[in-house]
Amino acid sequence: MKELTVVITNESGLHARPATTFTQMNAKFASKLTIAANGKTADAKSILTVLTLGATKDTSVVLTADGPDEEEALAAMSKFLTTNHD
């Protein structure tokens, strides 16, 4: 299991559209993926749970991956959260 803490730097945070893209991207990985912020933990492959985090720009999040492609998954999640998009 690998863990990484990042600060969301994209302007959009994880509102509906970026959260949808984030979860769709994560669904391609075999590893179990979670994202934690604001005292809550969410399945990073579930749009409903990711939206409950209320993660906006400058929110610190803890990304966790456990499985065969965990390093690739963490790198993709981190890059997504620190890249500007709508």
The first five atom37 places (N, CA, C, CB, O) and aatype in JSON, in Angstrom:
{
  "aatype": [12, 11, 6, 10, 16, 19, 19, 9, 16, 2, 6, 15, 7, 10, 8, 0, 1, 14, 0, 16, 16, 13, 16, 5, 12, 2, 0, 11, 13, 0, 15, 11, 10, 16, 9, 0, 0, 2, 7, 11, 16, 0, 3, 0, 11, 15, 9, 10, 16, 19, 10, 16, 10, 7, 0, 16, 11, 3, 16, 15, 19, 19, 10, 16, 0, 3, 7, 14, 3, 6, 6, 6, 0, 10, 0, 0, 12, 15, 11, 13, 10, 16, 16, 2, 8, 3],
  "atom_mask": [
    [1, 1, 1, 1, 1],
    [1, 1, 1, 1, 1],
    [1, 1, 1, 1, 1],
    [1, 1, 1, 1, 1],
    [1, 1, 1, 1, 1],
    [1, 1, 1, 1, 1],
    [1, 1, 1, 1, 1],
    [1, 1, 1, 1, 1],
    [1, 1, 1, 1, 1],
    [1, 1, 1, 1, 1],
    [1, 1, 1, 1, 1],
    [1, 1, 1, 1, 1],
    [1, 1, 1, 0, 1],
    [1, 1, 1, 1, 1],
    [1, 1, 1, 1, 1],
    [1, 1, 1, 1, 1],
    [1, 1, 1, 1, 1],
    [1, 1, 1, 1, 1],
    [1, 1, 1, 1, 1],
    [1, 1, 1, 1, 1],
    [1, 1, 1, 1, 1],
    [1, 1, 1, 1, 1],
    [1, 1, 1, 1, 1],
    [1, 1, 1, 1, 1],
    [1, 1, 1, 1, 1],
    [1, 1, 1, 1, 1],
    [1, 1, 1, 1, 1],
    [1, 1, 1, 1, 1],
    [1, 1, 1, 1, 1],
    [1, 1, 1, 1, 1],
    [1, 1, 1, 1, 1],
    [1, 1, 1, 1, 1],
    [1, 1, 1, 1, 1],
    [1, 1, 1, 1, 1],
    [1, 1, 1, 1, 1],
    [1, 1, 1, 1, 1],
    [1, 1, 1, 1, 1],
    [1, 1, 1, 1, 1],
    [1, 1, 1, 0, 1],
    [1, 1, 1, 1, 1],
    [1, 1, 1, 1, 1],
    [1, 1, 1, 1, 1],
    [1, 1, 1, 1, 1],
    [1, 1, 1, 1, 1],
    [1, 1, 1, 1, 1],
    [1, 1, 1, 1, 1],
    [1, 1, 1, 1, 1],
    [1, 1, 1, 1, 1],
    [1, 1, 1, 1, 1],
    [1, 1, 1, 1, 1],
    [1, 1, 1, 1, 1],
    [1, 1, 1, 1, 1],
    [1, 1, 1, 1, 1],
    [1, 1, 1, 0, 1],
    [1, 1, 1, 1, 1],
    [1, 1, 1, 1, 1],
    [1, 1, 1, 1, 1],
    [1, 1, 1, 1, 1],
    [1, 1, 1, 1, 1],
    [1, 1, 1, 1, 1],
    [1, 1, 1, 1, 1],
    [1, 1, 1, 1, 1],
    [1, 1, 1, 1, 1],
    [1, 1, 1, 1, 1],
    [1, 1, 1, 1, 1],
    [1, 1, 1, 1, 1],
    [1, 1, 1, 0, 1],
    [1, 1, 1, 1, 1],
    [1, 1, 1, 1, 1],
    [1, 1, 1, 1, 1],
    [1, 1, 1, 1, 1],
    [1, 1, 1, 1, 1],
    [1, 1, 1, 1, 1],
    [1, 1, 1, 1, 1],
    [1, 1, 1, 1, 1],
    [1, 1, 1, 1, 1],
    [1, 1, 1, 1, 1],
    [1, 1, 1, 1, 1],
    [1, 1, 1, 1, 1],
    [1, 1, 1, 1, 1],
    [1, 1, 1, 1, 1],
    [1, 1, 1, 1, 1],
    [1, 1, 1, 1, 1],
    [1, 1, 1, 1, 1],
    [1, 1, 1, 1, 1],
    [1, 1, 1, 1, 1]
  ],
  "atom_positions": [
    [[0.85, -1.18, 0.0], [0.0, 0.0, 0.0], [0.89, 1.24, 0.0], [-0.96, 0.0, 1.22], [1.88, 1.31, 0.72]],
    [[0.51, 2.2, -0.81], [1.24, 3.46, -0.92], [0.3, 4.6, -0.57], [1.83, 3.65, -2.35], [-0.91, 4.53, -0.79]],
    [[0.9, 5.67, 0.0], [0.12, 6.84, 0.38], [0.87, 8.1, -0.03], [-0.17, 6.84, 1.9], [2.1, 8.14, 0.02]],
    [[0.13, 9.12, -0.42], [0.72, 10.37, -0.87], [-0.19, 11.52, -0.45], [0.95, 10.37, -2.4], [-1.41, 11.44, -0.64]],
    [[0.38, 12.58, 0.11], [-0.39, 13.77, 0.46], [-0.08, 14.85, -0.55], [-0.07, 14.25, 1.9], [1.09, 15.15, -0.82]],
    [[-1.12, 15.45, -1.12], [-0.97, 16.54, -2.09], [-1.96, 17.64, -1.75], [-1.18, 16.03, -3.54], [-2.96, 17.42, -1.08]],
    [[-1.66, 18.83, -2.23], [-2.58, 19.96, -2.1], [-3.18, 20.21, -3.47], [-1.85, 21.25, -1.54], [-2.46, 20.33, -4.46]],
    [[-4.5, 20.3, -3.52], [-5.18, 20.55, -4.79], [-4.82, 21.96, -5.24], [-6.73, 20.38, -4.66], [-5.11, 22.93, -4.55]],
    [[-4.19, 22.06, -6.39], [-3.78, 23.38, -6.9], [-4.6, 23.82, -8.1], [-2.32, 23.36, -7.27], [-4.52, 24.98, -8.51]],
    [[-5.39, 22.91, -8.67], [-6.2, 23.35, -9.8], [-7.33, 24.24, -9.3], [-6.77, 22.14, -10.58], [-7.82, 24.07, -8.19]],
    [[-7.74, 25.18, -10.13], [-8.74, 26.18, -9.76], [-10.1, 25.57, -9.44], [-8.89, 27.19, -10.86], [-10.85, 26.11, -8.63]],
    [[-10.42, 24.45, -10.07], [-11.76, 23.87, -9.96], [-11.96, 23.0, -8.72], [-12.05, 23.05, -11.16], [-13.1, 22.74, -8.33]],
    [[-10.87, 22.56, -8.1], [-11.03, 21.61, -7.0], [-11.68, 20.34, -7.54], [0.0, 0.0, 0.0], [-11.42, 19.93, -8.67]],
    [[-12.52, 19.72, -6.73], [-13.22, 18.52, -7.18], [-14.73, 18.75, -7.18], [-12.86, 17.31, -6.28], [-15.47, 18.04, -6.51]],
    [[-15.18, 19.76, -7.94], [-16.62, 19.94, -8.09], [-17.11, 18.91, -9.11], [-16.99, 21.41, -8.55], [-16.32, 18.07, -9.55]],
    [[-18.36, 18.95, -9.49], [-18.98, 17.88, -10.27], [-18.22, 17.42, -11.51], [-20.32, 18.31, -10.68], [-17.96, 16.23, -11.66]],
    [[-17.87, 18.32, -12.4], [-17.24, 17.9, -13.65], [-15.85, 17.3, -13.42], [-17.12, 19.09, -14.61], [-15.59, 16.19, -13.9]],
    [[-14.95, 17.97, -12.69], [-13.64, 17.36, -12.45], [-13.73, 16.07, -11.62], [-12.73, 18.35, -11.76], [-12.95, 15.15, -11.84]],
    [[-14.66, 16.01, -10.69], [-14.82, 14.8, -9.88], [-15.24, 13.63, -10.75], [-15.84, 15.03, -8.75], [-14.81, 12.49, -10.53]],
    [[-16.09, 13.9, -11.72], [-16.51, 12.84, -12.65], [-15.31, 12.33, -13.45], [-17.61, 13.36, -13.61], [-15.11, 11.12, -13.57]],
    [[-14.52, 13.24, -13.98], [-13.33, 12.86, -14.74], [-12.35, 12.09, -13.85], [-12.65, 14.1, -15.35], [-11.78, 11.09, -14.27]],
    [[-12.16, 12.58, -12.62], [-11.25, 11.95, -11.66], [-11.66, 10.5, -11.39], [-11.23, 12.75, -10.34], [-10.82, 9.6, -11.42]],
    [[-12.95, 10.26, -11.12], [-13.41, 8.91, -10.8], [-13.36, 8.0, -12.03], [-14.82, 8.96, -10.24], [-13.05, 6.82, -11.9]],
    [[-13.68, 8.54, -13.21], [-13.59, 7.73, -14.43], [-12.15, 7.31, -14.71], [-14.16, 8.52, -15.64], [-11.9, 6.18, -15.11]],
    [[-11.22, 8.22, -14.49], [-9.81, 7.91, -14.67], [-9.39, 6.8, -13.69], [-8.94, 9.19, -14.45], [-8.69, 5.87, -14.08]],
    [[-9.82, 6.92, -12.45], [-9.43, 5.95, -11.42], [-10.05, 4.58, -11.64], [-9.82, 6.47, -10.06], [-9.48, 3.57, -11.22]],
    [[-11.2, 4.51, -12.29], [-11.86, 3.23, -12.55], [-11.0, 2.31, -13.42], [-13.21, 3.46, -13.21], [-11.22, 1.1, -13.44]],
    [[-10.05, 2.87, -14.14], [-9.2, 2.08, -15.03], [-8.1, 1.32, -14.28], [-8.57, 2.98, -16.07], [-7.46, 0.43, -14.84]],
    [[-7.89, 1.67, -13.02], [-6.84, 1.02, -12.24], [-7.39, -0.17, -11.46], [-6.19, 2.02, -11.28], [-8.53, -0.14, -11.0]],
    [[-6.57, -1.21, -11.32], [-6.97, -2.4, -10.58], [-6.88, -2.19, -9.07], [-6.11, -3.59, -10.99], [-7.59, -2.84, -8.31]],
    [[-6.02, -1.29, -8.64], [-5.8, -1.05, -7.21], [-7.03, -0.45, -6.54], [-4.6, -0.13, -7.01], [-7.86, 0.19, -7.18]],
    [[-7.12, -0.68, -5.23], [-8.14, -0.02, -4.41], [-7.62, 1.39, -4.14], [-8.43, -0.81, -3.04], [-6.51, 1.56, -3.64]],
    [[-8.42, 2.41, -4.47], [-7.98, 3.79, -4.36], [-8.91, 4.58, -3.45], [-7.91, 4.44, -5.75], [-10.13, 4.48, -3.56]],
    [[-8.31, 5.36, -2.55], [-9.11, 6.23, -1.7], [-8.51, 7.63, -1.7], [-9.19, 5.69, -0.26], [-7.33, 7.83, -1.98]],
    [[-9.36, 8.59, -1.38], [-8.95, 9.98, -1.23], [-9.58, 10.49, 0.05], [-9.37, 10.86, -2.48], [-10.77, 10.28, 0.29]],
    [[-8.78, 11.15, 0.88], [-9.28, 11.66, 2.15], [-9.04, 13.16, 2.24], [-8.62, 10.94, 3.34], [-7.96, 13.65, 1.88]],
    [[-10.05, 13.89, 2.72], [-9.95, 15.33, 2.9], [-11.04, 15.78, 3.87], [-10.08, 16.08, 1.55], [-12.1, 15.17, 3.97]],
    [[-10.75, 16.85, 4.58], [-11.75, 17.44, 5.47], [-12.34, 16.43, 6.46], [-12.87, 18.06, 4.65], [-13.53, 16.5, 6.78]],
    [[-11.51, 15.51, 6.93], [-11.96, 14.53, 7.91], [-12.81, 13.4, 7.36], [0.0, 0.0, 0.0], [-13.38, 12.62, 8.12]],
    [[-12.9, 13.28, 6.04], [-13.7, 12.23, 5.4], [-12.82, 11.44, 4.44], [-14.92, 12.83, 4.64], [-11.83, 11.96, 3.91]],
    [[-13.18, 10.18, 4.22], [-12.47, 9.34, 3.26], [-13.48, 8.84, 2.23], [-11.76, 8.14, 3.96], [-14.6, 8.48, 2.57]],
    [[-13.05, 8.83, 0.96], [-13.93, 8.43, -0.13], [-13.25, 7.41, -1.02], [-14.37, 9.64, -0.95], [-12.03, 7.41, -1.17]],
    [[-14.05, 6.55, -1.61], [-13.59, 5.65, -2.65], [-13.31, 6.52, -3.87], [-14.66, 4.51, -2.97], [-14.22, 7.17, -4.39]],
    [[-12.07, 6.55, -4.33], [-11.68, 7.43, -5.44], [-12.28, 7.02, -6.78], [-10.18, 7.46, -5.56], [-12.07, 7.7, -7.79]],
    [[-13.01, 5.9, -6.8], [-13.67, 5.45, -8.03], [-15.18, 5.74, -7.99], [-13.42, 3.95, -8.24], [-15.9, 5.39, -8.93]],
    [[-15.65, 6.37, -6.91], [-17.07, 6.62, -6.73], [-17.37, 8.12, -6.73], [-17.56, 5.98, -5.43], [-16.96, 8.83, -5.82]],
    [[-18.08, 8.59, -7.74], [-18.39, 10.01, -7.86], [-19.17, 10.51, -6.64], [-19.19, 10.27, -9.12], [-18.9, 11.61, -6.16]],
    [[-20.11, 9.73, -6.15], [-20.92, 10.19, -5.02], [-20.09, 10.41, -3.76], [-22.03, 9.18, -4.73], [-20.28, 11.39, -3.05]],
    [[-19.16, 9.5, -3.49], [-18.36, 9.67, -2.28], [-17.31, 10.76, -2.44], [-17.68, 8.35, -1.91], [-17.01, 11.48, -1.49]],
    [[-16.75, 10.9, -3.63], [-15.75, 11.95, -3.87], [-16.39, 13.34, -3.7], [-15.14, 11.82, -5.29], [-15.77, 14.24, -3.13]],
    [[-17.6, 13.51, -4.18], [-18.27, 14.79, -4.05], [-18.55, 15.17, -2.59], [-19.58, 14.77, -4.82], [-18.61, 16.35, -2.26]],
    [[-18.71, 14.17, -1.72], [-18.99, 14.47, -0.31], [-17.79, 15.07, 0.42], [-19.43, 13.21, 0.41], [-17.94, 15.61, 1.51]],
    [[-16.61, 14.98, -0.18], [-15.41, 15.51, 0.46], [-15.39, 17.04, 0.51], [-14.18, 15.01, -0.26], [-14.78, 17.63, 1.41]],
    [[-16.05, 17.67, -0.44], [-16.03, 19.13, -0.5], [-14.62, 19.67, -0.73], [0.0, 0.0, 0.0], [-14.25, 20.71, -0.18]],
    [[-13.84, 18.97, -1.55], [-12.45, 19.34, -1.79], [-12.35, 20.46, -2.82], [-11.65, 18.11, -2.27], [-12.73, 20.28, -3.98]],
    [[-11.86, 21.6, -2.39], [-11.7, 22.77, -3.25], [-10.21, 23.06, -3.44], [-12.42, 24.0, -2.66], [-9.36, 22.36, -2.9]],
    [[-9.93, 24.1, -4.22], [-8.53, 24.51, -4.4], [-7.9, 24.75, -3.04], [-8.43, 25.78, -5.29], [-8.55, 25.28, -2.14]],
    [[-6.65, 24.37, -2.88], [-5.85, 24.51, -1.66], [-6.22, 23.53, -0.54], [-5.98, 25.91, -1.15], [-5.72, 23.66, 0.58]],
    [[-7.07, 22.56, -0.84], [-7.39, 21.51, 0.13], [-6.26, 20.47, 0.1], [-8.77, 20.84, -0.18], [-5.84, 20.04, -0.98]],
    [[-5.79, 20.07, 1.27], [-4.81, 19.0, 1.37], [-5.55, 17.67, 1.38], [-3.93, 19.15, 2.66], [-6.49, 17.48, 2.15]],
    [[-5.14, 16.75, 0.51], [-5.78, 15.44, 0.43], [-4.75, 14.34, 0.58], [-6.54, 15.29, -0.9], [-3.59, 14.5, 0.22]],
    [[-5.19, 13.21, 1.13], [-4.34, 12.04, 1.26], [-4.85, 11.0, 0.28], [-4.32, 11.48, 2.73], [-6.0, 10.56, 0.36]],
    [[-4.0, 10.62, -0.64], [-4.32, 9.62, -1.66], [-3.72, 8.29, -1.22], [-3.78, 10.04, -3.06], [-2.56, 8.23, -0.81]],
    [[-4.5, 7.22, -1.31], [-4.02, 5.9, -0.94], [-4.34, 4.92, -2.06], [-4.66, 5.43, 0.39], [-5.43, 4.93, -2.62]],
    [[-3.37, 4.08, -2.37], [-3.55, 3.05, -3.4], [-3.0, 1.73, -2.88], [-2.86, 3.45, -4.74], [-1.93, 1.69, -2.28]],
    [[-3.74, 0.67, -3.12], [-3.31, -0.65, -2.67], [-3.62, -1.64, -3.79], [-4.01, -1.06, -1.34], [-4.78, -1.96, -4.05]],
    [[-2.57, -2.13, -4.43], [-2.78, -3.1, -5.5], [-1.64, -3.12, -6.49], [0.0, 0.0, 0.0], [-0.6, -2.49, -6.27]],
    [[-1.82, -3.84, -7.58], [-0.74, -4.07, -8.54], [-0.26, -2.83, -9.29], [-1.17, -5.07, -9.52], [0.89, -2.79, -9.72]],
    [[-1.11, -1.83, -9.45], [-0.71, -0.63, -10.19], [-0.77, 0.62, -9.31], [-1.61, -0.45, -11.42], [-1.08, 1.71, -9.78]],
    [[-0.47, 0.44, -8.03], [-0.63, 1.52, -7.06], [0.24, 2.74, -7.35], [-0.32, 1.01, -5.68], [-0.21, 3.87, -7.18]],
    [[1.47, 2.53, -7.77], [2.34, 3.68, -8.04], [1.84, 4.49, -9.24], [3.78, 3.2, -8.29], [1.85, 5.72, -9.21]],
    [[1.42, 3.8, -10.28], [0.88, 4.47, -11.47], [-0.41, 5.22, -11.11], [0.62, 3.44, -12.6], [-0.63, 6.34, -11.58]],
    [[-1.24, 4.62, -10.3], [-2.5, 5.24, -9.89], [-2.25, 6.5, -9.06], [-3.36, 4.24, -9.09], [-2.88, 7.53, -9.3]],
    [[-1.34, 6.43, -8.1], [-1.03, 7.61, -7.29], [-0.47, 8.74, -8.14], [-0.03, 7.24, -6.18], [-0.82, 9.9, -7.94]],
    [[0.39, 8.4, -9.08], [0.96, 9.42, -9.96], [-0.13, 10.1, -10.78], [2.03, 8.81, -10.9], [-0.12, 11.32, -10.94]],
    [[-1.07, 9.32, -11.31], [-2.15, 9.87, -12.13], [-3.07, 10.75, -11.29], [-2.95, 8.74, -12.8], [-3.45, 11.84, -11.72]],
    [[-3.43, 10.28, -10.09], [-4.31, 11.08, -9.23], [-3.65, 12.39, -8.83], [-4.71, 10.28, -7.98], [-4.28, 13.44, -8.86]],
    [[-2.39, 12.31, -8.45], [-1.65, 13.51, -8.04], [-1.57, 14.51, -9.18], [-0.25, 13.14, -7.56], [-1.81, 15.7, -8.98]],
    [[-1.23, 14.03, -10.35], [-1.13, 14.92, -11.52], [-2.47, 15.58, -11.81], [-0.64, 14.14, -12.75], [-2.52, 16.77, -12.1]],
    [[-3.53, 14.81, -11.74], [-4.87, 15.36, -12.01], [-5.21, 16.48, -11.03], [-5.93, 14.25, -11.92], [-5.72, 17.52, -11.43]],
    [[-4.92, 16.28, -9.77], [-5.29, 17.27, -8.74], [-4.43, 18.51, -8.76], [-5.2, 16.64, -7.38], [-4.79, 19.52, -8.16]],
    [[-3.3, 18.46, -9.44], [-2.41, 19.61, -9.47], [-2.29, 20.22, -10.88], [-1.03, 19.21, -8.97], [-1.38, 20.99, -11.16]],
    [[-3.23, 19.85, -11.77], [-3.27, 20.37, -13.13], [-4.57, 21.13, -13.33], [-3.13, 19.22, -14.18], [-5.63, 20.66, -12.9]],
    [[-4.51, 22.28, -13.96], [-5.73, 23.06, -14.18], [-6.6, 22.43, -15.26], [-5.38, 24.49, -14.58], [-6.12, 21.98, -16.29]],
    [[-7.9, 22.4, -14.99], [-8.93, 21.89, -15.9], [-10.25, 22.46, -15.44], [-8.97, 20.32, -15.93], [-10.32, 23.07, -14.37]],
    [[-11.33, 22.28, -16.22], [-12.64, 22.74, -15.73], [-13.44, 21.62, -15.2], [-13.41, 23.43, -16.82], [-14.57, 21.83, -14.76]]
  ]
}
